[in-house]
Every structure is written in structure tokens, then in C-alpha cells.
Amino acid sequence: MMRFKTAALTRGLVGTLALTGCKNNVGYRELGYESYRQQDFVTAAEQFQTAVDKKPSDYRSQYYLGVTMLQLGKPIPAQTPLEQA
């Protein structure tokens, strides 16, 4: 039941962000958080990377990008964002 609710919330968030154009890093970071919570680390990494590309000074996105890369078993690519955070 919880997965269904989470999936519905994710679809709602994705739809809202699509309608607004998801133009800032915060929208991508939120998508990354949701993907991370669902243990979809590949998608989470993509979303966090987009957030970092849009605003490199966003330490939260840098941190979660690094942590997500560690979850993917990629410690070398995790190093730079973790240092930046």
C-alpha cells in the first residue's frame, strides 16, 4: 500500500514539475530525493546531477549526488561532489 502511495506522489510531483518546466535545481533535487527513497539510484543520480549542473553551489544536491554514487558502487565519481558539499 505504501509503495502505491509513494508512486502516486511521485507521479504527481513529476507532473507538477513538468507543467512548471522544472527550471530550477530545487525541482530536480526533489525528484532525486524521491528516486533515492525508492532506491532507484540511477535515476536519483541523474536528477541530482541535473540539479548540480543548474546550480553548482547547491551543497544539498552535491551531497546527495555523492552519496548516490556511493550507493551505485562508484566511489571515484562520488569524491568530487562530496568534497564540494
C-alpha positions as CSV (number, residue, x, y, z in Angstrom):
1,M,0.0,0.0,0.0
2,M,2.8,2.4,0.9
3,R,4.6,1.8,-2.4
4,F,1.3,2.7,-4.2
5,K,1.0,5.9,-2.3
6,T,4.7,6.8,-2.9
7,A,4.3,6.0,-6.6
8,A,1.2,8.2,-6.9
9,L,3.0,11.0,-5.1
10,T,6.0,10.7,-7.4
11,R,3.7,10.8,-10.5
12,G,2.1,13.9,-9.0
13,L,5.4,15.6,-8.4
14,V,6.7,14.7,-11.8
15,G,3.6,16.0,-13.4
16,T,3.7,19.3,-11.4
17,L,7.3,19.8,-12.3
18,A,6.7,19.0,-16.0
19,L,3.9,21.6,-16.1
20,T,6.1,24.2,-14.5
21,G,9.1,23.4,-16.7
22,C,11.2,22.3,-13.7
23,K,13.5,25.2,-14.4
24,N,15.5,25.3,-11.2
25,N,17.7,23.0,-9.3
26,V,15.3,22.5,-6.4
27,G,12.8,20.7,-8.6
28,Y,15.4,18.3,-9.8
29,R,16.8,17.8,-6.3
30,E,13.3,16.9,-5.1
31,L,12.9,14.3,-7.9
32,G,16.3,13.0,-6.9
33,Y,15.2,12.6,-3.3
34,E,12.1,10.7,-4.3
35,S,14.1,8.4,-6.6
36,Y,16.6,7.8,-3.8
37,R,13.9,7.0,-1.3
38,Q,12.6,4.4,-3.8
39,Q,16.1,3.0,-4.2
40,D,16.2,4.0,-7.9
41,F,19.8,5.2,-7.6
42,V,20.4,5.5,-11.3
43,T,17.5,8.0,-11.7
44,A,18.4,9.7,-8.5
45,A,22.0,10.3,-9.7
46,E,20.7,11.7,-13.0
47,Q,18.3,14.1,-11.1
48,F,21.0,15.2,-8.6
49,Q,23.5,15.7,-11.5
50,T,21.0,18.0,-13.3
51,A,20.4,19.9,-10.1
52,V,24.2,20.4,-9.7
53,D,24.6,21.4,-13.3
54,K,21.9,24.1,-12.8
55,K,23.4,25.4,-9.6
56,P,26.9,24.1,-8.6
57,S,26.8,25.8,-5.3
58,D,23.8,23.7,-4.1
59,Y,25.5,21.7,-1.4
60,R,22.5,19.5,-0.8
61,S,22.4,18.3,-4.4
62,Q,26.2,17.9,-4.3
63,Y,26.0,15.8,-1.1
64,Y,23.2,13.6,-2.4
65,L,24.9,13.1,-5.7
66,G,28.0,11.9,-3.9
67,V,26.0,9.6,-1.6
68,T,24.0,8.2,-4.5
69,M,27.2,7.5,-6.4
70,L,28.4,5.5,-3.4
71,Q,25.2,3.5,-3.4
72,L,25.9,2.7,-7.1
73,G,29.4,1.4,-6.1
74,K,31.2,4.3,-7.8
75,P,33.5,5.8,-5.1
76,I,35.7,7.8,-7.5
77,P,32.8,9.8,-9.1
78,A,31.4,10.3,-5.6
79,Q,34.5,12.1,-4.4
80,T,34.2,15.4,-6.2
81,P,30.5,16.2,-5.2
82,L,31.2,15.1,-1.6
83,E,34.2,17.4,-1.5
84,Q,32.1,20.3,-3.0
85,A,29.3,19.7,-0.4
